[in-house]
Amino acid sequence: MTIQDYLAELVLAQLNGRKPENIPDNIGVDEIIDIAGRNHMIYPLLGALIKTDNFPEDKLNELRYKIQHSVLVTLAQVTELNRLVDAFENAGIKNQPMKGSCMKFMYPSPELREMSDIDILIAGDQMDAAGKIMLDLGYKLTQSIKHHDIYTKQPFLVVEVHRAMYDKTVDGNQYDYFKSFEKAVLRDEKKYTYDFKREDFYVYMIAHMAKHFYAMGCGIRNLVDVYIYLEKYGKKLERSYLNNELKKCGIYDFAVNMEKLAYIWLGGKQGDQFYNDLFQYMVDCGIYGKDENGIWHKYAEEKHEGKTVTRGKLKRWYYFPPLFYMSEYYPWLEKFPFLLPVAWCIRAFRGIFMKKGTQKREMLNVIDGDKAKTYQYIYKRMKLKFKHK
């Protein structure tokens, strides 16, 4: 049995409330523990793993602690989410719980779907009022970045209060698509709390997944989300509307590939080498991806078919990117393309004094041509061509 097959066995065992098959001889427990941690799947993977008859006793206490902590965090998050919604509702603040805050309740039990923080959208002109409520509830504003404010409360609660549902620095098209409450409807028995309809929730779920995949990659927990959602609502979704909206956002091909992979992994469908490579890539990415993966979406946009991808070529491309790549980060190049060498110098100077590019440079020094070619092909198949706003 492959690691991909056994991970599916563990997930399905937890979803269906049954005991999983024993750990195969060719699969190490530490490998599963590592994958569970990096992909934020402690309860669905490790909760099943410790039920096997051949789980090593010397690791039992370690895993029980991890599982108990995961369950405790979920209980606290669910309680706090209800408290936040009630507080915003009572204050007349227009709000919409987002992402995992909704997806949690589509699983057989909420602890099966971990989330690192609570995400909630607030009407832009009510952010200050919402912030006051957060402080009154004992939270501390720790950071205000891009399209959300981050609040924390000890020992482990994190809430992201969003002024916009999508980051305009990733893709202006999707930012415009999600920038208002236009597609949301009032929750039953609420006056200020909104939710997406089924199709629109799925569009946003895929959009959020695609955003992470485009920027740095994303992990296999997203595939479980896709599988759970389609198993629950797939036959009820208005596919013509859904497909049209996915195309508007430029994520239709991405959605098709992720749906196929989810059902290859968890639904027993037949796959091929491309989907095996895609699954392994996502396992390695972890839940939020890796910074060094941030070059593949742009590298894939250039025509490299039939050409040998070498480490040297990839390094030259990274250190001296083409105009279309540089223009997204230095918009003035669109008017003055002849200043591309100047932009390269600025980028190099920033790269020396900023740590952000360190992982990319390390990756470029060790990656082989076959892996680079595989990653390039994966991103070509996704057809994600986002543009900064």
N, C-alpha and C positions, 0 to 999 in steps of 0.2 A: 504494500500500500504506500502511495506517495504521501508526502507531507500535505499536499493540497487536498487529497482525498480524506486524510485523517482530520484535518482542520474542519472540513465540512461535516464529518461524522460527529465531532464534538459540538459544533454549533447546532446541528439539527437535533442532537440528543437533548440539549438544553431547551430548544424551542418546543420540542414535543414532549418534554417531561419524562424522558426515558433514560436508562442507563446506557452509556456508550460502549462500543467495542473496546477491548483491552488495547493498551498501547503497543503498536507493532514493534518488533525487535529492531527494525532499521530506523526508528525515529527516536530521537533523544528528548527526554523531558525538558531539559534546559532550553532546547530550541523552541519548544511550544511556549514555555514561560516567557522567553524573550519576545516572541511574536505577539503574545497576548499583551505584554506591557507596552510595546511600541505602537500597537494598533488600538489601544484602549479597549481591550476585550477581555478584561480580567474575569468577569462573571460568566460570560458565555463560553469561554474556552477553559479556564482553570476550574470553574465550578463543575464542569463535566469531567475534566481530567481526574480530579480526586475521587470520583465515583468508580473508576476502573478498578478491577481486581488486582492488577499488577502495578499500581502506583507505588513508588518507593516510600516507605514509612518515614525515612529521614527527612523528606521534604514536605511532609504533611502539615506540620505546624506553620511553616513559612507560607504555604499557599492558603491555608485557612485564614491567616491574618490578612493577606491581600484580599481575599474574597469578602471577608467580613467588613473590611474598610470600604471596599467598593459598594457594598450594600448599604452601609451607614451613610456614605456620601449621597447615594440615590435617595434615601429616605429624607435626608435633610434638604436636598434640592427640590423634591416634590412638595414638601411642606412649605418651603420658602417661596416657590413659584406661586402657589395658591395665595400666600400672604401678600406677595407683590401685586398680583392681579387685583386682589381685593382693595389694596391701598390705592392703586391707580384708579380703580373703578369708583371708589368713594370720593376721590378728589376730582373726578370728572376729567381725567387725563386719558386721552386716546392712546391705546396701546395694543400691541399684537405680539404674543409669544412666538418665538422663531425656532427653526431648526430642531435640535434635540429636545427642546422644551415641549414640542408637539409630538415628535417621532417616538419619544419614550413610551407614550401611551398607546402606540399601535402594536407594540410587542406584547406577547402573552403576559409578561409582567415587566414593570418599568426598570427593574434592576438589570434586565438583560441588555439594556441599551444605555451604556455609560455616556456621560457628557462631562467635559471639563469645566463648563460654566453654563450659566443661565443666560440666554439671549432674549432680549425683548425690545421691540421697536416702539418708539415714542414719537408722536407728532412733533415736527421740528420746532414749532413755536411753543411747545410745552416742555422742552428739555430742562429748563431751569427749575420749573415746578417739580418735575420728576426727580431732579437731583436733590432737591430739598427733602423730598420724601425718602430717598435712599439714605440720606444722612440721618433723618429722624428714626429710621429703622435700624440704625447702628452700623451702617456701612461707611467705609472710608473711600473717597475718590483717590485712586492710586495712579491713574493715567488717563489722559484724554488724547486719543489718536484718531486720525482719519475720520471714519464715520461712526465712531462709538466712544463712550466713556466707560472705563473699567472701574468697578467698585468691588471691594473685598470686605469680608467679615471673617474673623477668626472663628474656628480653626481652618476651614477649607472652602468657604463659600465665595464664589466669584460670579459677578453679574456684569454682563456687557449691555449697557443701555445704548441702543442704536438711534442715531438721528437719521440714518438712511439704511436701507436693507442691503445695499450692494455698494462695494467700493468702486468709485468712479476712476481710480487710478489703475484698475485692472481692465475694465472694459466699459467704455462710455455707453455703448448700445444697451447693455444689460442694466447699467445704472439708471438710464432713462426708463427702462421697462419696469423696474422695481421701485422707483423713487417715491411713490405715494401709496396711500391705502386704497387706491382705485379698485384693485382686484380682490380686496378683502371684504368679508361680510361680518355683520355683528354676530357674536356668539349668543347662543340661546340664553335668555334671561339676563343679558348684560346690555348696558347702555354705551359703554366706551371701550369694550374689549372685542377685538376682531380676530378672525381666522381666515385663512385661504379656503376656497372651495377645493375639492379633491384634485382636480386637474391642475389648478394653479399652485397648490402645495407641491405637487410632484415636479412642476417646472422649476420652482425655486429650489427644491431639494437637489435636482440635477445641476442647476446653475451654481449652487454653492459648492457642490462636489467638483464641477468643472473648473471653478475658480482656483481651488486648491491644486487640482491636477495640472492646470496650466502654469501656475506659478512655481510649484515645487514638488508636485506629485501628491497623491493621497492614498490612504490605506484601505484595507479590505473591509473594515467596518461599514464603509459606504456601500459595499456590495450587499451586505446583510440588510441594510436599510432598503435598498432597491427591491430585494427579494421579498421582504416583509410587506412592503407597501403594495407591490403588485399581487402578491398572494391575497392580500386583504381587499384591495379595491380594483385590481386589474380588469376584471370583467365589467365593472361599473363605470370605468373611465370613458369619456367621450374622446376616442382616439383621434378623430379628425381634427378637433379643436386642439387637443394636446400636441399633436405632431406639428400643427401650424405654429403654435406658440413656441415650441422648442426651436423651430426653424427661425422664427423672428429673433430669438436670442443667440442664434448661431451655435446651438449645442445639440442639434438633432442627431448628427452622426455619433457624437460622444454618448448620448443617451442610448442609442441602438447598441453600441459596443458594450456599454456597461450592463445593459439588460441581458445581453447574450452571455456575458461573463458570469453574471450573478446566477443564471440558470444552468450554466455549465458547471459551476462550482457547487451550488446548493440544490439544483433541480434535476441533476442526472442527465443533462443534455450533453451531446457530443461536441467536443472542442477540437482545436487544431493547435499547431505550434505557436501561432500568433497569440492566442488566448492564454496558452501556458506561459509565454513570455510576459504578457500583460499582467497576469496574476502574480508572478514572481516579482515583477517590478513594483507592484502595489504593496506586496508584503514587505519588501525592503524599504519602501518609502516611509512606512509608519503613518500614523493618523493624519499628521499635518505636512507630510513630505519632508524633503531635505533641500536646503538652500542650494546645494550644488546641482540639483535637477532643474534649476531655473533657466538653463540655457537651451533646453531641448525644444521647447515650443517654437523658438525663433530659428534655431538651426534647421529644424524640419521644414520651415517655410521655403528654404532655398532648394534649388534643384540639384540633388546629389545622386539621383538614381543611376545605377550602373557604375558609380565611382567607388573606389576603395576608400573606406573611412579609416584614416590612421590617426593616431594620437597627435602627430605633428600637425596635420590639417586642422583638427579640432582646436588645438591650442592657438594656431594662427587665426582661426575664425574668432575665437574668444577674445584674444588680445587686440585684434583689428577688425571689429565687427563691421558688417556692411551698413550702408546708409539707412536702409529701412529700419534696421534694429536701433541704431543710434538716434534716429529722429524721434523715437518714442520717449527717450530720456532727455534729449536736447532738442526741443521743438524748433528752435531757431535754425536748425539745419535744413528745414523744409524751404526756407527762404534763401539760405546761404549754404548750399551743399558743398561748395568748395572749401568750407571750413571743417570738413570731416577730420582731417589730421589734428586740428586744434581740439576737437571734441575727444579724440583718442587720448590726447595728452591730459586733458582734464580728468577723464575717466581713470587713467592710470594713476594720476596723483591721488585721487580719492581712494582708489583701491589699495594704495600703499598704507594710508592712514586709517582706513576703515576695515573692520574685521569681516564685514559681510561677504567679501569675495574670497576669503581664505579657503572655505570648503570647496568652492569651485576650482580654485587653483590646485588644491590637493588632489581633487578628483581627476583633473586633466593630466596629472603626473602619473597616475596609476591605471586609468581606464584603458582597456584594449579596444582594438578596432571593431571586433565582432559585437561587443556590448554597445559601443557607440552607434553602430549601424542598427542594432535592435531597438535602442531607445529612439533613434531618429524615425524609424519606421512606425513605432507605436504612436508617436505624436503626429505623424502624417495621417495615420488612419483616424485619429480623433478629429481632425479638421477644425481645430480651435484657433481662430485668428482674431484675437481680442485686440482692441485698440484703446489706449488711454484717452480719457476725456480731457 
